[in-house]
Amino acid sequence: MTASFPAAARELLRNAQLRRNVAHATDVIRHKRDRVVEEREDWQELRDAGSAIRQHVLENLDSYLLQFEEACSAAGGQVHWARDAAEANRIALAILSSREVREVIKIKSMTTEEIGLNAALEARGISAIETDLAELIVQLGHDVPSHIVVPALHKNRQQIRELFLREMGLDQLGDTAEDLTAAARAWLRRRFLTARAAISGANFLIAETGGVAIVESEGNGRMCLTLPPLLITIAGIEKVIPSFRDLEVFLQTLPRSATGERMNPYNSIWTGTTGADGPQEFHVILLDNGRSRILADSESRQTLKCIRCGACQNVCPVYRQTGGHAYGSVYGGPIGAILTPQLHNLEQGASLPYASSLCGACYEVCPVKIDIPEVLIHLRSEIVAREQHTIGGMLGPWNLGMQAAARIFASGERMETAQKLGRAIQRPFAGTSGTIESLPFLLSGWTQSRDLRPIPQESFRAWWARRGKEES
Amino acid sequence: MTPAREPILTRIRTGLGRPGSSEPDTLAAGLSALPRGYRTCANLPARLREELFIERLRDYGVEVATVPASTVAGAAAVRLAARQARSIVFPAGFPAAWLPGEFNMLEGDLLRPEELDRVDAVLTGCTVAIAETGTIVLQTGPAQGPRRLSLIPDYHLCIVQASQLVQTVPEALEKLDPTATLPTTFISGPSATSDIEMTRVRGVHGPRALEVILTGAQEESPRLDEAV
């Protein structure tokens, strides 16, 4: 089990290199995004449409999945369904094992990270090679992604050069981005040409046609989708859109939000199998893994509208300080803070909904208008309610404190008494700055990440009462 | 084969609070009622649309020549010579009039990936091009070939006819809709990455160079023709 967000964040905040890299990467993407978003006068209309399409799909998810299954099968694809990570991995393994595949090439996919596919394959002697440059860096370094769109932003050139020299068995290698990219190209080219199977995620599943769409930059995706004779796509059940033409919205909003480009270099759309162009055998695994449970909660259902652009990460004041690793999940940042705990039924990542200042910047940039702050608050209340159902939670200092605070705030008299009491005991704790920086014992949790203003000598109520008397 | 199918569908329906799927009519009505206030049609005249396309392509580092239909082959020859391309492939159905005669050219549809890996350049047409995003769209078929053809060689020269150029993404999707199930690739500049310290590097796994010849445009300036 990974550390809670505050513990992981405290550790990562000490890593100055990481913080510089994260700040730089998020700044670059933000500025590029702002420029290409501002030039679209219809940006808000595109957001409205994207949001409405995704919401409509979620409300009719069963119908659209069945449509997709029928169309994809008719076009020569084979559709599988998986309730959880283990089942998805089992299906992929069965397909690969029966064809005696020992090595697969992979397109960057958050979904396969989520289900731990690579480890499941390795355990059965199948090596999975990540072909996206950043994912390759992460994989060769036995590392985990730190950003949805640029997963290796925590590594700098020198670190990557050392990694490539060691892992690719090279004698010499320059340290410019061009040198390192060329090394990856050469190392992967032979693998692209000889691989017998590829595994991808999906950006969109098209219900009407049974098509799958993948958005990418490097061409590694195109290699994986077109060269090996066997292709397996693993996609969350929420990835479906109604029709081919709905891409007109998402192909405008996704690249701008994700990388700040008007269009990313390559979008591939394919439907089943097509004669001599592309794989002869194509499978789609539709993954639930907690999504149907999120769907059932009408207040947090909107989480599933996400198209994985990562724009919320780049603007989040919390993410920008800690980077993605603090979230202890493949999904970091604001979207990770709502998605991760829900995927795990609040049994993991329960500290994540608190990893936010609720400033709302994530909602402002979200191309499908997920109201992340609203979902964060909803999840906080869920977590509190669940805590209150345990003996420890019920009798814990947090719950008792909050219950007491609720009683005090509910009555003017109790409030006044509490203020008097507070004024008397706060003296030893008020620092020279005029704020209370650290409270003792059970109350220390409150001042751990914030300063407290001392209770003023005269409360508003007292001042108001005095003012009334003086005037009359 | 898929024991999880019914359980997942049941969970979805239970979660949504209804026993079965929505009626197809209700579904279609819901879909057509969605707000679509974004721009779906062009507002630029042809000449400005072409200028915008060229400007957006150059943003990606893509060189563009605008030439009359009669000189496409000549313009292609100039570009191929500049690249010192020796082995060149083209897709079946590529117009013979566009083929520069002085080169050793081979129809490449049936070449295997490792054979294409030894090819210097590929010439293709396209189905649609989009001005606002500087995009060319290829679909498997005549003059465009199978997808690997425009992927493996290191240099891709694409001939775009002005009549194929639209201004907006929605117009392009509308034109592609009748052939939506063909393998389709949107190409916007050469392959690229910003994965290392956010430094943009052109040319990763796809062609490291992409160039475009625009023909039949309102204003023809054989700039690239004269460039060598």
Interface residues (C-beta under 8 A of the other chain):
Chain A: N21 H24 A25 V28 I29 E41 D42 E45 L46 D48 A49 A52 I53 H56 E59 N60 L61 D62 S63 L65 L66 A75 V79 H80 W81 A82 R83 E87 T131 D132 L133 A134 I137 V150 P151 A152 L153 N156 R157 I160 A177 E178 L180 T181 A184 R185 L188 R189 F192 L193 I206 T209 G210 G211 S217 E218 G219 N220 R222 M223 L225 T226 L227 I237 P242 S243 F244 R245 L247 E248 V249 L251 Q252 T259 E261 R262 M263 N264 P265 Y266 N267 S268 I269 W270 T271 G272 T274 A276 D277 G278 L286 D288 S292 R293 L295 A296
Chain B: M1 T2 A4 R5 P7 I8 L9 R11 I12 R13 T14 G15 L16 S21 S22 P24 L27 G30 L31 L34 P35 R36 G37 Y38 R39 T40 R56 D59 Y60 D109 L110 P113 E114 D117 I130 E132 T133 G134 T135 T140 P146 R147 R148 L151 V169 P170 A172 L173 E174 L176 D177 A180 T181 L182 P183 T184 T185 F186 I187 S188 G189 P190 S191 A192 T193 S194 D195 I196 E197 M198 T199 V201 G203 V204 H205 G206 P207
